[in-house]
Amino acid sequence: MCAMRNEAVSAMVRDPSVRADAAIKKLSDEMRSYVRSRYDGDVSDESVRKRIEDRVLRGDDYDFLSVRDKIRVTDAVFNRIRRDLSVLQPFADDPAVSEIMVNGKDDIFTEREGRLRKEDASFEDTEELEEVIRRVAAKIHREINELTPILDARLEDGSRVNAVYRNVALNGPILTIRKFPESRITMKELLDYGTITREAADFLITLVKSAYNIFISGGTSSGKTTFLNALSNFIPKQERVITIEDSAELQIREIENIVRLECRNANIQNKGAVTMRQLIRASLRMRPNRIIVGEVRGEEVLDMIQAMNTGHDGSLSTGHGNSPEGMLYRLEAMFLQAADFPIEAIRRQITEGIDIMVHLGRLPDARRAVLEIAEIAGMSDGEIVLNRLFSFDGDRGLTPTGKQLINRTKLMVPGNDIQL
């Protein structure tokens, strides 16, 4: 037995890539047994960490590890047996990580500053990953199992989580966590990042103050919600604002008279769902000055457009689209899901409801940027006409096209007094 142990240790010493992982697995099993047997599971985090440190740093069993590996083993074992996210906890605690993506037990990716990278971490087995997913669901009073294999929700800190059980994911289970920023990014910071130019920012801020209806489009992770947050900072403080979101992400703190509404999924008995359409309709009875819809994805676009057409100027919303034209086509398609209207009638509703389209995208260097600002200028021959005011040039960035805003009836706020 001793010879077998020495041979195993020698193998780990020869291969540094596996020695720490082997120690983590061995010590994790030992510490779970220790906690269960000695304390019946009722033991403080401090006691568990001290026990782990004593075994790793002061015992003889792990002398073959370097000091760096000993620290890694100590943290990893503690996270595995005491933290909800197990091996993902260091990424959740790292402010530089904006998104965590788990494709099965062995493939963990993170996003930092817009760039993806594969992490040198993995779960012991599929069961451990599923246990992490179940713990995440339990914290928000939700279930995920083979009967309800998809989880889409918001954590207590505002982070968005999506999980898919292995019975519907071929390389699953799948877990994606989009972290919630600790502080809201301001327009000044977006200027510093190069997301938008000062001239374009001043123009949009003036439109927000003047209560133009603005729709922000872009692809996945293009910065739509971040940009919406930044724009909302310039809504006049005396107004009553209602936000409606699928999963609450907006951080509007300057408005005192604010109502925040969030959709709710059905429970396991398929009851209790509250849709975005229901919330938009309910919001109209709350005397809002402005309605902010975090993201439109389906039939709720009908209610949102009608709200914009019934005196709720200054409303803001976002949606997934590859261009302003592509976003308009998507809005038409979503409108048709809700009502069988003639396409010309739908386009007229959109034209009368939305004033400005702002399109964001990702640049080749992974930076997010405003690529186009266009005014919906009416209809011609049954088609929606866009008046492009700013467009992105690869060499010069976001520049004015030279065209002027056509609809100036709301433009009552001068643009030269803007304080970022």
Steps between C-alpha positions, in 0.01 A plus 500: 500500500782737589675423172180575305464830682861596429453408134190720477681789665795457266267513202351826624844650557605404146190660351437843656185542290316229694653508848294794631180367342554161658560663838182706465290193429653294780477775760147603393374148566686489833363836617143413405525187711662696782221760508225239485642265762641736760258790489196348330532776243463784754841669490614853425686600185793613711535157662487324165758729343733460798471121477583511129797729557632274775486199268655673199747747649613318814452133424746267330260353242529797266869587524537423130292811415656840445390790721294638212327165448434466872317833499306393191405168659389670823274748319363239258410249770330767712300626200396149404356404835382837636419742215190480281692535174778254587788535251328798337522710816838665417359619167185629667717693748729643230374849400678468164278207398174613340364160397551136596415222252504131590462247219492174692726412791835550325454813288484828693534832317499859625474839337741775604497841329298357214732205436425133564749259647492141617580461868722233655223369722244221491241324712571159649207349311167586341321444831700779665410745223132402524513550877636852446215574256242366747648713780482811282136422416412434864637838610240672280227250591500329163542141384695343218476132419416268213137618499594871507842491331549874435570769759503869406505734797666780692717450807477715813793717388329564166711256296315309230521122501397250235534126544406203284477148639693217335187326367465779241865606463719250317820620668321621812416598759542860381527799732540867401531784750506861384631699793337816622743797511553642846464854371310631202709614205441868429494685170834658591653153533349396166672805349829394658457145365436633150148357490360832380629844405428816697299651214277192468463471880390865529249446222344191662493659845312796353249260345451318832436828680260601223301175539572336165417129485829317451554135407845342549591201285803273481623144512553285807736663752533816294433722802132588448399490868816685605426773248136519607613541860731784400230680302243465778721713724380805303127449549369806688493416870143620557345246262329170589677207336391137475753234400388162368751218459515128447788482750574822686831653388435872478659720767305824504581667829448872439121483451305507826158426346584164344314169474703189414308205357641158414347205316446173682516148362239239572556264791532123470119476476518741203323772696587851612674628186500877449589605146651819368175575314311487827749731668497754216119511510504535879757781480265713288270526803782626724520848347852471358681783328737250343502125456831318465479146363830323559478280192220405262506144371148417386135600507558770762630727222135575409427635849830688514440674165145585595622646829744719306208610281274594791688789655789325680774696330860444605461124521806280451546137401749253354494200268722253318577601142793504258424849366233768533326357193527147634359613835201660328430176311516311831259745661260442213528122540445524876202729442345239270529241776265711710250619239419425138525857378584607144874555474453864397294564814772342714769713338294812556461412869878451531569825313268700723628335819880492468693820427865392511689173441843455663698196383795351692747229406835340574812621320777263384702586812200387716407855604131591506402808303204696368499427126202701385243756614201540271168683511183323388389764254167361382395271216546498125338250263395289798855477643643658814748776418814544714675835522859409595647763729822328618680203348816308588802526275787258559761776486314790658262322737148630559453814293203720404363441151416867445125434502280689742233375738167528318256470791590797719159548662618353833844660493467750783822442698819670380790263460778730617434473876553127542698391801632144497 
